[in-house]
């Protein structure tokens, strides 16, 4: 599953969209697992030192990018 999520996130990033993997969270914490943050740091060069803040911002970008703007 991790490799598939990495591929999807890389494709979204290349297309100029936020990482869709932001909506995949662990049951224990309610936020993505370590792999998500390692990918964002190592592959995307993002500052994930405050994981919660990074994830909050990124998941908001996902909802904004994929929401139906006409329904608002």
N, C-alpha and C positions, 0 to 999 in steps of 0.2 A: 504494500500500500504506500509506503514511504516513497519509493521510486516513482510511482504514478503521480503522487502529489507534487513531487519535485518537478516532474515533466510539465504538469499542468501550470504550476506557478511560474516556471521559466517561460512557457509559451505566453502566458498572460503578461508577464513583465516585458517580453519582447514586443508585444502588441501595444504597449503603453498603458496597460490596465493594471490595477492592483492585484496582488497575489490572492487568488481564489481560495487557496489553502487556509486562509485566515478564518474561514467559517468551520473548519474541521477542528474540533476541540476534544480534549480528553474528559472522560466522565469524572475523574478524580478532582481536576482543578477548574474545569470550565473554560480553559484557554488551551491553545495548541501546545503540543509537546516540544521537547528539546530539539527535535529535528527541524521543526519549523523555524525556530530562532537561529539555529546553526546555518540553515540555508539562507536566511535573510542576511546574516552577518557575513558568511563565507562567500556565497555566490552573488549576492546583490550589494554587498558592501554597506549594509544598513547598520545604524547604531541601535543595537538592541540591549543596551546596558540596563535600561528600564523596560523590562519585557512587557509589563502590563500596559504601559503608556504606548509602546510601539504597537502592540497588538490592538489596543483600543483605536488608535489612529488608522491602522491598516484595515481593520474590519469595517470601520465607518466608510472608508474609501470604497470597499467592496460593495457595501449596501448602496452607496450613492451611485456607483458606476452601473450596477445591475438593476436598480429599482426602476419601476415604471414611472417616469417623470410626469406623464399625462394624468396619472391617477391621483396625484397630489393636489 
